[in-house]
Amino acid sequence: MKKLYIQHFGKLVSVKTALLFNILILTVSNLSGQTVNDTLTDSRRENYKQFILPAALLAGSVVLYNEPVRKEIQGFFPNTQTHVDDWLRYAPIAELYAFDLMGFKHRNTVLVQTGNLVLSQLIAGGVVTLLKNSIHARRPSGGIHSYPSGHTNAAFVGATVLYQEFRDTEPLLAWSGYALAASTGILRVTNDAHWLPDVMAGAAVGILVTNLVYRFGPFNRGLFSDKRLNMYIYPEVDRKSVCLLLTF
């Protein structure tokens, strides 16, 4: 049981938090012949793979942003006038909660999913806004704040959360969000709202930030991820202090 002081009165002289450390002994299977070091190496390799795609997209967006190149690329896309992309960017998020309601097995609780989603959207949206206001790139339609694409960024944040939650249990469902996010990006190009490099950069930021949140974010730790979590608040008094305790 952990105790966190959430409010205190008077001088606090001691912390009554007991920390129990369990040492898990990992054994090697004779059938697989895989060592603990091999497992850790594979885990690190898998973590690195998550950053290859966004790095490639971001680098490609920089290379293709040369004005003659991006204009030539724009000519390959048809012209459309639709507002579907304004709503399609939220489709991966709708998928996420729909699959939860349908009972498909997912990686984290809905609380953790939502925390990761909100945090990723806030950070990625902030990065995109900062870049837009710093670069002042012109849109194909003549407007400003073109690079990167905010719609595409939001779509790929949702798609990456969906992927992270279902990749180990429902691979087809996990990848489906990326198809919807890519469709959002393509529509941004055909609507002359963005150049292709804008879309690539928006996707890169969305994927990268979300993977970082899942790797290092606070919502993936025991306090939020334990499905059997019980919390209580009660007062505690000793000779020199009075405080309220949160236990879990």
C-alpha positions as CSV (number, residue, x, y, z in Angstrom):
1,M,0.0,0.0,0.0
2,K,1.3,3.4,-1.0
3,K,0.5,6.6,0.8
4,L,0.6,10.1,-0.7
5,Y,0.2,13.2,1.4
6,I,-2.3,15.4,-0.4
7,Q,-2.6,18.1,2.3
8,H,-0.9,18.7,5.7
9,F,-1.2,21.0,8.7
10,G,1.7,21.9,11.0
11,K,5.2,20.6,10.7
12,L,5.5,17.3,8.9
13,V,8.4,15.3,10.4
14,S,8.1,11.9,8.8
15,V,6.9,10.2,5.6
16,K,5.0,7.0,6.3
17,T,5.2,5.5,2.8
18,A,6.3,1.9,2.6
19,L,7.9,0.9,-0.7
20,L,8.1,-2.8,-1.5
21,F,10.5,-4.0,-4.1
22,N,10.0,-7.4,-5.6
23,I,12.9,-9.0,-7.5
24,L,11.7,-11.1,-10.3
25,I,14.0,-13.9,-11.4
26,L,13.8,-14.5,-15.1
27,T,14.6,-18.1,-16.3
28,V,15.8,-19.1,-19.7
29,S,13.7,-21.6,-21.7
30,N,15.8,-24.5,-23.1
31,L,13.5,-24.7,-26.1
32,S,13.8,-21.1,-27.2
33,G,17.4,-20.6,-26.1
34,Q,16.7,-16.9,-25.7
35,T,18.5,-15.1,-22.9
36,V,17.3,-12.2,-20.9
37,N,19.8,-9.9,-22.7
38,D,18.3,-11.1,-26.0
39,T,14.8,-10.2,-24.8
40,L,15.9,-6.7,-23.7
41,T,17.7,-6.2,-27.0
42,D,14.6,-7.2,-28.9
43,S,12.5,-4.8,-26.8
44,R,14.9,-2.0,-27.5
45,R,14.9,-2.8,-31.2
46,E,11.1,-2.8,-31.3
47,N,11.1,0.7,-29.6
48,Y,13.5,2.0,-32.2
49,K,11.4,0.7,-35.0
50,Q,8.5,3.0,-33.8
51,F,10.6,6.0,-34.6
52,I,11.8,5.0,-38.1
53,L,8.6,5.9,-39.9
54,P,8.1,9.4,-38.4
55,A,11.8,10.2,-39.0
56,A,11.5,9.2,-42.6
57,L,8.3,11.2,-43.1
58,L,9.8,14.3,-41.6
59,A,13.0,14.0,-43.6
60,G,11.0,13.4,-46.8
61,S,8.9,16.5,-46.1
62,V,12.0,18.6,-45.8
63,V,13.5,17.2,-49.0
64,L,10.2,17.7,-51.0
65,Y,9.5,21.2,-49.8
66,N,11.5,22.7,-52.6
67,E,9.0,25.0,-54.3
68,P,9.2,23.6,-57.9
69,V,9.1,20.0,-56.6
70,R,6.1,20.5,-54.3
71,K,4.2,22.3,-57.1
72,E,4.9,19.5,-59.5
73,I,3.7,16.9,-57.0
74,Q,0.6,18.9,-56.4
75,G,-0.3,18.7,-60.1
76,F,-0.6,14.9,-59.8
77,F,-3.6,15.2,-57.4
78,P,-7.1,15.9,-58.5
79,N,-8.9,19.0,-57.3
80,T,-11.7,18.5,-54.8
81,Q,-13.9,20.8,-52.6
82,T,-15.1,18.8,-49.6
83,H,-15.3,19.2,-45.9
84,V,-15.1,15.5,-45.2
85,D,-11.6,15.9,-44.0
86,D,-12.8,18.2,-41.2
87,W,-14.6,15.2,-39.7
88,L,-12.5,12.3,-41.0
89,R,-9.6,13.3,-38.8
90,Y,-11.6,12.2,-35.8
91,A,-12.5,8.8,-37.3
92,P,-9.6,6.8,-35.6
93,I,-10.7,8.1,-32.2
94,A,-14.3,7.0,-32.9
95,E,-12.9,3.6,-33.9
96,L,-10.9,3.4,-30.6
97,Y,-13.9,3.8,-28.4
98,A,-16.2,1.8,-30.7
99,F,-13.9,-1.2,-30.5
100,D,-13.7,-0.8,-26.7
101,L,-17.5,-0.9,-26.5
102,M,-17.6,-3.9,-28.7
103,G,-15.4,-5.8,-26.3
104,F,-12.3,-6.2,-28.4
105,K,-9.3,-6.8,-26.2
106,H,-7.1,-3.8,-25.8
107,R,-3.8,-2.9,-24.2
108,N,-4.9,-0.4,-21.5
109,T,-8.0,0.7,-19.6
110,V,-10.2,3.3,-21.2
111,L,-8.9,5.8,-18.6
112,V,-5.3,5.3,-19.7
113,Q,-6.3,5.4,-23.4
114,T,-8.0,8.7,-22.9
115,G,-5.1,10.1,-20.9
116,N,-2.6,9.1,-23.6
117,L,-4.9,10.4,-26.3
118,V,-5.4,13.8,-24.7
119,L,-1.8,14.3,-23.8
120,S,-0.6,13.3,-27.3
121,Q,-3.1,15.7,-28.9
122,L,-2.0,18.6,-26.7
123,I,1.7,18.1,-27.2
124,A,1.5,17.3,-30.9
125,G,-0.9,20.2,-31.5
126,G,1.4,22.5,-29.7
127,V,4.4,21.4,-31.8
128,V,2.4,21.9,-35.0
129,T,1.2,25.4,-33.9
130,L,4.7,26.4,-33.0
131,L,6.1,25.3,-36.4
132,K,3.2,26.9,-38.3
133,N,3.8,30.3,-36.6
134,S,7.6,30.0,-37.0
135,I,7.7,29.0,-40.7
136,H,4.7,30.9,-42.2
137,A,4.6,28.7,-45.2
138,R,2.1,29.5,-47.9
139,R,-0.8,27.1,-48.8
140,P,-1.5,26.1,-52.4
141,S,-4.7,28.2,-52.0
142,G,-2.7,31.2,-51.0
143,G,-3.3,31.1,-47.2
144,I,-0.6,31.0,-44.6
145,H,0.4,28.5,-41.8
146,S,0.6,25.6,-44.2
147,Y,3.5,23.6,-42.7
148,P,2.7,21.1,-41.1
149,S,-0.9,20.0,-41.5
150,G,-2.9,20.2,-38.3
151,H,-5.7,18.0,-39.6
152,T,-3.3,15.3,-40.6
153,N,-1.5,15.6,-37.3
154,A,-4.7,15.1,-35.3
155,A,-5.7,12.2,-37.4
156,F,-2.4,10.4,-37.0
157,V,-2.4,10.9,-33.2
158,G,-5.7,9.1,-33.0
159,A,-4.5,6.4,-35.4
160,T,-1.3,5.8,-33.4
161,V,-3.3,5.5,-30.1
162,L,-5.5,3.0,-31.9
163,Y,-2.5,1.1,-33.2
164,Q,-0.8,1.0,-29.8
165,E,-3.9,-0.3,-28.1
166,F,-4.8,-3.1,-30.5
167,R,-1.6,-4.0,-32.3
168,D,-1.0,-7.1,-30.1
169,T,-4.6,-8.4,-30.1
170,E,-6.4,-7.1,-33.3
171,P,-3.7,-6.2,-35.9
172,L,-6.3,-5.4,-38.7
173,L,-8.2,-3.0,-36.4
174,A,-5.0,-1.5,-35.2
175,W,-3.8,-0.6,-38.8
176,S,-7.2,0.6,-39.9
177,G,-6.8,3.9,-38.2
178,Y,-3.8,4.7,-40.4
179,A,-5.9,4.2,-43.6
180,L,-8.4,6.8,-42.3
181,A,-5.6,9.2,-41.2
182,A,-3.9,8.9,-44.6
183,S,-7.2,9.6,-46.3
184,T,-7.5,12.7,-44.3
185,G,-4.0,13.8,-45.4
186,I,-4.8,13.1,-49.1
187,L,-8.0,15.2,-48.9
188,R,-6.1,18.1,-47.5
189,V,-3.9,18.0,-50.6
190,T,-6.7,17.6,-53.1
191,N,-8.6,20.4,-51.4
192,D,-5.6,22.7,-52.0
193,A,-5.3,23.2,-48.2
194,H,-1.8,21.7,-48.0
195,W,1.1,20.5,-50.0
196,L,2.2,16.9,-49.7
197,P,5.2,17.8,-47.5
198,D,2.8,19.5,-45.1
199,V,0.8,16.3,-44.8
200,M,4.0,14.2,-44.3
201,A,5.3,16.5,-41.6
202,G,1.9,16.5,-39.8
203,A,1.8,12.7,-39.8
204,A,5.4,12.5,-38.6
205,V,4.7,14.8,-35.6
206,G,1.5,12.9,-34.7
207,I,3.1,9.5,-34.8
208,L,6.3,10.6,-33.1
209,V,4.7,12.4,-30.2
210,T,2.2,9.6,-29.5
211,N,4.9,6.9,-29.5
212,L,6.9,9.0,-27.0
213,V,3.8,9.5,-24.8
214,Y,3.3,5.7,-24.8
215,R,6.9,5.1,-24.1
216,F,7.5,7.7,-21.3
217,G,4.1,9.2,-20.4
218,P,2.6,9.1,-16.9
219,F,-0.6,7.3,-17.8
220,N,1.1,4.0,-18.5
221,R,2.3,3.5,-14.9
222,G,0.6,1.4,-12.2
223,L,-1.5,4.2,-10.6
224,F,-3.5,4.7,-13.8
225,S,-3.2,1.3,-15.5
226,D,-4.2,-1.0,-12.7
227,K,-7.7,-2.2,-13.5
228,R,-8.3,-3.2,-9.9
229,L,-7.3,0.1,-8.5
230,N,-8.8,1.1,-5.1
231,M,-8.2,4.5,-3.6
232,Y,-9.1,5.8,-0.1
233,I,-8.7,9.2,1.5
234,Y,-8.7,9.5,5.3
235,P,-7.1,11.7,8.0
236,E,-4.1,10.7,10.1
237,V,-2.9,12.4,13.3
238,D,0.3,12.1,15.2
239,R,1.9,14.1,17.9
240,K,3.3,16.8,15.6
241,S,1.1,16.8,12.5
242,V,-2.3,16.4,11.0
243,C,-2.7,15.3,7.4
244,L,-5.0,13.7,4.8
245,L,-3.7,10.6,3.2
246,L,-4.4,9.1,-0.2
247,T,-3.8,5.4,-0.2
248,F,-3.8,2.9,-3.1
